[in-house]
Amino acid sequence: MSPRSTAPSAERKSREARRRLSGSAITTGTWVLAFIFFAPVIWLVMTAFKQESVAASNPPVFFFVPTFDQFATVLDNGAGSYFLNSLIATGVSTIFVILLAVPASYALSIRPVKKTQDVLFFFISTKMLPVVAVIMPIYVIAGQIKALDNIWTLVVLYTAMNLPIAVWMMRSFFQEVPTEVLEAAAMDGAGLIKTLRTILMPMVTPGLAATALICVIFAWNEFFFALNLTAANASTVPVFLVSQMTSEGLFLAKLSAASVLASLPVVIAGWVAQKQLVRGLSMGAVK
């Protein structure tokens, strides 16, 4: 074999080796970064299965006998009512958000009007105001209408809080629908309601799932309104987590167990909707 024929082959093998090495380095770096970001979660779960004395030890203890005592303590402290309040506030507000966001986003995408951009800016501008700036008038109004410590007050606030985000997301999903599909439906005599129900909604179901999941996460984790507008009857899970911190100390394991329990509903919801979520985000929700 001549030197000319062997040179390109050696060069090609060298490029492939460099490419494999680069890919391996990127993969290793990705795993290292993923572990760094996920390490606090691993430590939280580990701490939840420790005794308080072990959780507070310095240096940290990595090998221990797991126990469910902290989970039992959290459940005995009345966690059920807090979880029920969070489920009601999160679930009902998410349903309201979807029911309001779908027709609004349809009107702003499929049937836009002259002031569409102004309406969109108004929606998103409501997220620019700090929550602390509006808590006082909301508190006064809720007190005047005797709506303090009421779960339905949180439902209304969570709906208003998540609606602008849902409208923007759903509008992006509706814009991904080909106009030819709508024209074909119109030629077949399908009305507005039928087109929305039988054609558009099945096509944007992944986006609807992604929007609903984000609304669930935001509502479930909301703390400021729940802390200031509830007391004993309508307190939610984030307020319950804060109540696990005591002045006597030695609450780290109990707080970790409560945090694990509080995270489970959202994690399960994300796991169930993961396929729809990935498809929904790829449709244009993160444009």
KAFENWO-V716575 format. One record per residue. N is the residue number from 1. RES is the residue in one small letter. SS is DSSP state (~ for helix, > for strand, _ for the rest). PHI is phi in radians with two decimals (NA if undefined). Layout:
BEGIN
N & RES & SS & PHI
N & RES & SS & PHI
END
This chain:
BEGIN
1 & m & _ & NA
2 & s & _ & -1.33
3 & p & ~ & -1.07
4 & r & ~ & -1.13
5 & s & ~ & -1.34
6 & t & ~ & -1.41
7 & a & ~ & -1.12
8 & p & ~ & -1.08
9 & s & ~ & -1.12
10 & a & ~ & -1.14
11 & e & ~ & -1.14
12 & r & ~ & -1.12
13 & k & ~ & -1.10
14 & s & ~ & -1.15
15 & r & ~ & -1.12
16 & e & ~ & -1.13
17 & a & ~ & -1.13
18 & r & ~ & -1.15
19 & r & ~ & -1.16
20 & r & ~ & -1.12
21 & l & ~ & -1.13
22 & s & ~ & -1.12
23 & g & ~ & -1.10
24 & s & ~ & -1.14
25 & a & ~ & -1.16
26 & i & ~ & -1.14
27 & t & ~ & -1.09
28 & t & ~ & -1.10
29 & g & ~ & -1.09
30 & t & ~ & -1.11
31 & w & ~ & -1.12
32 & v & ~ & -1.14
33 & l & ~ & -1.12
34 & a & ~ & -1.09
35 & f & ~ & -1.16
36 & i & ~ & -1.09
37 & f & ~ & -1.25
38 & f & ~ & -1.59
39 & a & ~ & -1.01
40 & p & ~ & -1.04
41 & v & ~ & -1.17
42 & i & ~ & -1.06
43 & w & ~ & -1.16
44 & l & ~ & -1.08
45 & v & ~ & -1.15
46 & m & ~ & -1.08
47 & t & ~ & -1.13
48 & a & ~ & -1.10
49 & f & _ & -1.75
50 & k & _ & -1.77
51 & q & _ & -1.34
52 & e & ~ & -1.01
53 & s & ~ & -1.13
54 & v & ~ & -1.27
55 & a & ~ & -1.13
56 & a & _ & -1.60
57 & s & _ & -1.24
58 & n & _ & -2.41
59 & p & _ & -1.26
60 & p & _ & -1.08
61 & v & _ & -1.78
62 & f & _ & -1.73
63 & f & _ & -2.02
64 & f & _ & -2.69
65 & v & _ & -1.58
66 & p & _ & -1.11
67 & t & _ & -2.51
68 & f & _ & -1.76
69 & d & ~ & -1.08
70 & q & ~ & -1.19
71 & f & ~ & -1.13
72 & a & ~ & -1.13
73 & t & ~ & -1.13
74 & v & ~ & -1.09
75 & l & ~ & -1.18
76 & d & ~ & -1.24
77 & n & _ & -1.43
78 & g & _ & 1.52
79 & a & ~ & -1.17
80 & g & ~ & -1.03
81 & s & ~ & -1.16
82 & y & ~ & -1.17
83 & f & ~ & -1.13
84 & l & ~ & -1.11
85 & n & ~ & -1.08
86 & s & ~ & -1.15
87 & l & ~ & -1.09
88 & i & ~ & -1.14
89 & a & ~ & -1.09
90 & t & ~ & -1.25
91 & g & ~ & -1.14
92 & v & ~ & -1.18
93 & s & ~ & -1.14
94 & t & ~ & -1.14
95 & i & ~ & -1.08
96 & f & ~ & -1.07
97 & v & ~ & -1.07
98 & i & ~ & -1.13
99 & l & ~ & -1.10
100 & l & ~ & -1.52
101 & a & ~ & -1.31
102 & v & ~ & -1.09
103 & p & ~ & -1.14
104 & a & ~ & -1.15
105 & s & ~ & -1.21
106 & y & ~ & -1.09
107 & a & ~ & -1.15
108 & l & ~ & -1.56
109 & s & ~ & -2.12
110 & i & _ & -1.36
111 & r & _ & -2.12
112 & p & _ & -1.20
113 & v & _ & -2.01
114 & k & _ & -1.09
115 & k & _ & -1.68
116 & t & ~ & -1.03
117 & q & ~ & -1.11
118 & d & ~ & -1.15
119 & v & ~ & -1.14
120 & l & ~ & -1.09
121 & f & ~ & -1.14
122 & f & ~ & -1.10
123 & f & ~ & -1.04
124 & i & ~ & -1.27
125 & s & ~ & -1.18
126 & t & _ & -1.16
127 & k & _ & -1.52
128 & m & _ & -1.47
129 & l & _ & -1.43
130 & p & _ & -1.07
131 & v & ~ & -1.08
132 & v & ~ & -1.11
133 & a & ~ & -1.34
134 & v & _ & -1.97
135 & i & ~ & -1.17
136 & m & ~ & -1.16
137 & p & ~ & -1.09
138 & i & ~ & -1.11
139 & y & ~ & -1.12
140 & v & ~ & -1.13
141 & i & ~ & -1.10
142 & a & ~ & -1.09
143 & g & ~ & -1.20
144 & q & ~ & -1.17
145 & i & _ & -1.67
146 & k & _ & 1.01
147 & a & _ & -1.98
148 & l & _ & -1.27
149 & d & _ & 0.96
150 & n & _ & -2.23
151 & i & ~ & -1.14
152 & w & ~ & -1.28
153 & t & ~ & -1.12
154 & l & ~ & -1.15
155 & v & ~ & -1.04
156 & v & ~ & -1.12
157 & l & ~ & -1.18
158 & y & ~ & -1.16
159 & t & ~ & -1.10
160 & a & ~ & -1.14
161 & m & ~ & -1.20
162 & n & ~ & -1.65
163 & l & ~ & -1.06
164 & p & ~ & -1.03
165 & i & ~ & -1.11
166 & a & ~ & -1.13
167 & v & ~ & -1.11
168 & w & ~ & -1.12
169 & m & ~ & -1.17
170 & m & ~ & -1.13
171 & r & ~ & -1.06
172 & s & ~ & -1.10
173 & f & ~ & -1.19
174 & f & ~ & -1.11
175 & q & ~ & -1.20
176 & e & _ & -1.36
177 & v & _ & -1.28
178 & p & _ & -1.08
179 & t & ~ & -1.16
180 & e & ~ & -1.08
181 & v & ~ & -1.13
182 & l & ~ & -1.20
183 & e & ~ & -1.14
184 & a & ~ & -1.14
185 & a & ~ & -1.12
186 & a & ~ & -1.15
187 & m & ~ & -1.17
188 & d & _ & -1.42
189 & g & _ & 1.52
190 & a & _ & -1.29
191 & g & _ & -1.41
192 & l & ~ & -1.08
193 & i & ~ & -1.12
194 & k & ~ & -1.15
195 & t & ~ & -1.09
196 & l & ~ & -1.17
197 & r & ~ & -1.40
198 & t & ~ & -1.75
199 & i & ~ & -2.04
200 & l & ~ & -1.23
201 & m & ~ & -1.06
202 & p & ~ & -1.06
203 & m & ~ & -1.32
204 & v & _ & -1.83
205 & t & ~ & -0.99
206 & p & ~ & -1.02
207 & g & ~ & -1.15
208 & l & ~ & -1.12
209 & a & ~ & -1.12
210 & a & ~ & -1.11
211 & t & ~ & -1.12
212 & a & ~ & -1.09
213 & l & ~ & -1.15
214 & i & ~ & -1.13
215 & c & ~ & -1.11
216 & v & ~ & -1.08
217 & i & ~ & -1.11
218 & f & ~ & -1.12
219 & a & ~ & -1.23
220 & w & ~ & -1.14
221 & n & ~ & -1.60
222 & e & _ & -1.09
223 & f & _ & -2.13
224 & f & ~ & -1.14
225 & f & ~ & -1.08
226 & a & ~ & -1.10
227 & l & ~ & -1.23
228 & n & ~ & -1.60
229 & l & ~ & -1.94
230 & t & _ & -2.18
231 & a & _ & -2.31
232 & a & _ & -2.10
233 & n & _ & -1.64
234 & a & _ & -2.18
235 & s & _ & -1.16
236 & t & _ & -1.89
237 & v & ~ & -1.06
238 & p & ~ & -1.00
239 & v & ~ & -1.16
240 & f & ~ & -1.10
241 & l & ~ & -1.08
242 & v & ~ & -1.13
243 & s & ~ & -1.17
244 & q & _ & -1.38
245 & m & _ & -1.54
246 & t & _ & -2.02
247 & s & _ & -1.28
248 & e & _ & -1.32
249 & g & _ & 1.47
250 & l & _ & 0.92
251 & f & _ & -2.17
252 & l & ~ & -1.12
253 & a & ~ & -1.16
254 & k & ~ & -1.14
255 & l & ~ & -1.13
256 & s & ~ & -1.15
257 & a & ~ & -1.10
258 & a & ~ & -1.12
259 & s & ~ & -1.16
260 & v & ~ & -1.11
261 & l & ~ & -1.10
262 & a & ~ & -1.20
263 & s & ~ & -1.44
264 & l & ~ & -1.02
265 & p & ~ & -1.01
266 & v & ~ & -1.22
267 & v & ~ & -1.12
268 & i & ~ & -1.12
269 & a & ~ & -1.08
270 & g & ~ & -1.17
271 & w & ~ & -1.18
272 & v & ~ & -1.16
273 & a & _ & -1.76
274 & q & ~ & -1.13
275 & k & ~ & -1.14
276 & q & ~ & -1.13
277 & l & ~ & -1.15
278 & v & ~ & -1.10
279 & r & ~ & -1.11
280 & g & ~ & -1.14
281 & l & ~ & -1.16
282 & s & ~ & -1.30
283 & m & ~ & -1.30
284 & g & ~ & 2.31
285 & a & ~ & -1.21
286 & v & _ & -1.94
287 & k & _ & -1.10
END
